[in-house]
Amino acid sequence: MDRYRAWLPITDATPSISLGEGATPLVHLQRLGAAIGLPNLHAKVEGMNPTGSFKDRGMVLAVAKALEGGARSIICASTGNTSASAAAYGSAAGIEVVVVLPKGAIAAGKLLQALVAGARVVAVDGNFDAALAVVRALAARDDHPLTLVNSVNPHRLAGQKTAAFEICDDLGRAPDALAIPVGNAGNISAYWAGFTDYAMAGIVERRPRMLGFQAAGAAPIVEDRVIEHPETIATAIRIGNPASWRLATAARDESDGRIEAVTDDEILSAYRDLARLEGIFCEPSSAASVAGVTKLARVGGIDRDALVVAVLTGNGLKDPDTAHRLAGGGIIEAGASVDAVRGALGWR
Ligand SMILES: *Cc1c(COP(=O)(O)O)cnc(C)c1O
């Protein structure tokens, strides 16, 4: 917030409640990029934020502005990471945090982050879209004043623009293409706004093509219709009626970009490749960006020498169950002796 305060709605009355969000690494994916024919592929590793996802960039500003306005309580619906972030920043700000979650559809780590931080967690019998409708209605009442901190809160998107600024500052230019998972569609809209701010100020010459990726079972923008029962292992993007739908299609169209679908198998394959070729453990939803560029590169949809940045939105440690299903059979048991371990490894 401090580094980019000139670009943000920060005043002298806005409290600073930073937990160290932002300034995340931009990593050159040398082995994975070579394998898919994109030698200039980079990853913006947003899992390095304080609560392990990009949500912190917008949450810090949304909570600071709520405090500035005298709020005592915040509320959000969440597929998991928004609640983890709201719980952390709400705790740091000393205010009440209420999160409404789709029951049984939240990755274990994210739910525990909210609970340990002391948020009041309500699990509803419905999906994310239903939870969002409930919190929007609750925040509109005045019997219990609540500030809504979902990405329909404009401060969330304003704070999230800082990731686009960082990428341009690190590269000394804007990338040719930005690949990003799309759920509620706030982040793709925020990046586009950030690149636009920098281009209008003359800091970068051109803006990137925006390449958004939805999971095939939860692809309302791709199919151009609301999906009543979105399904995917990528729970952070399991959304059937995105709040920032129009902003996302505007970003796509103004940038000559695309929003396409990737299957769960393609997502899991990118998730594994990121860990095995690059040492980066992201959550399944995040891998949708790399799954998408892999697919586009294969059909010639991206120039071989394009400078591409894929956003890895969250940390893999949040979703141990998916990791376990994929790799849990990999343990070799042995006695605690040199011979037994050598034998188990087949080194006889
Ligand atoms: C929230 C989130 C997304 C989706 O971002 P939107 O702004 O809702 O499109 C993707 N990946 C992760 C890890 C998230 O937490």
The ligand as an SDF file (V2000), in Angstrom:
LIG
                    3D

 15 15  0  0  0  0  0  0  0  0999 V2000
  -10.1040  -15.7870   -5.5060 C   0  0  0  0  0  0  0  0  0  0  0  0
   -9.1870  -16.7010   -6.2400 C   0  0  0  0  0  0  0  0  0  0  0  0
   -9.2380  -16.8620   -7.6270 C   0  0  0  0  0  0  0  0  0  0  0  0
  -10.2520  -16.1690   -8.4860 C   0  0  0  0  0  0  0  0  0  0  0  0
  -10.1040  -14.7850   -8.5190 O   0  0  0  0  0  0  0  0  0  0  0  0
  -11.3660  -13.8860   -8.9510 P   0  0  0  0  0  0  0  0  0  0  0  0
  -10.9640  -12.5080   -8.6600 O   0  0  0  0  0  0  0  0  0  0  0  0
  -12.5090  -14.3580   -8.1190 O   0  0  0  0  0  0  0  0  0  0  0  0
  -11.5880  -14.1620  -10.4000 O   0  0  0  0  0  0  0  0  0  0  0  0
   -8.3180  -17.6850   -8.2410 C   0  0  0  0  0  0  0  0  0  0  0  0
   -7.4150  -18.3830   -7.5180 N   0  0  0  0  0  0  0  0  0  0  0  0
   -7.3480  -18.2600   -6.1810 C   0  0  0  0  0  0  0  0  0  0  0  0
   -6.3280  -19.0510   -5.4500 C   0  0  0  0  0  0  0  0  0  0  0  0
   -8.2330  -17.4400   -5.4980 C   0  0  0  0  0  0  0  0  0  0  0  0
   -8.1510  -17.3470   -4.1740 O   0  0  0  0  0  0  0  0  0  0  0  0
  1  2  1  0
  2  3  1  0
  2 14  2  0
  3  4  1  0
  3 10  2  0
  4  5  1  0
  5  6  1  0
  6  7  2  0
  6  8  1  0
  6  9  1  0
 10 11  1  0
 11 12  2  0
 12 13  1  0
 12 14  1  0
 14 15  1  0
M  END
$$$$
